[in-house]
Amino acid sequence: MSRWVLALLVVSATTVFADDLKKERPQPPASTTEAVPPEEDESLSVKEYSFNPLQAEKELNVGNYYFKKGSFRGAALRFREATKWNPGFAEAWLRLGEAAEKQKDAKTAKEAYGKYLELSGDAKDAPEIRKRLEKLK
């Protein structure tokens, strides 16, 4: 019986002390808002693009590798990245159009070829690209 009495005293003492500890803890002010921590997984974070011709060239080279390998989807993604790093990069727009054409994505190919012709309408291959563009319509 004395064990039960002792156990009840221990339990009641811990609840009393726990209540006292809760009262002593400082409460954070209700008006403060926590800052959102940066995303650890970079694939989930929003990528910000700025003019970077070196990165665009790297993306183009990797895209060319994928294109030669036959991975047209990977190539198109890399060419699209190159156009985001440097929107005036005519070769990236041309290669994006070719990759999209290989994937049978006429809409993307038309947009890319149109942008290429807008950027370098006097290029040697411009008549050929215009013919491809007419074929896609």
NORQUI-V69829 format. One record per backbone hydrogen bond with DSSP energy under -0.5 kcal/mol. CO is the residue of the C=O (numbers start at 0). NH is the residue of the N-H. If there is no record, write none. Layout:
CO	NH
CO	NH
This chain:
0	4
1	5
2	6
3	7
4	8
5	9
6	10
7	11
8	12
9	13
10	14
11	15
12	16
13	17
14	18
15	19
16	20
17	21
18	22
19	23
20	24
28	31
39	41
40	43
40	44
46	48
51	55
52	56
53	57
54	58
55	59
56	60
57	61
58	62
59	63
60	64
61	65
62	66
63	67
64	68
65	69
65	70
66	69
69	71
70	74
71	75
72	76
73	77
74	78
75	79
76	80
77	81
78	82
79	83
80	84
81	85
84	51
85	88
87	89
88	92
89	93
90	94
91	95
92	96
93	97
94	98
95	99
96	100
97	101
98	102
99	104
100	103
103	105
104	108
105	109
106	110
107	111
108	112
109	113
110	114
111	115
112	116
113	117
114	118
115	119
119	122
122	125
124	128
125	129
126	130
127	131
128	132
129	133
130	134
131	135
132	136
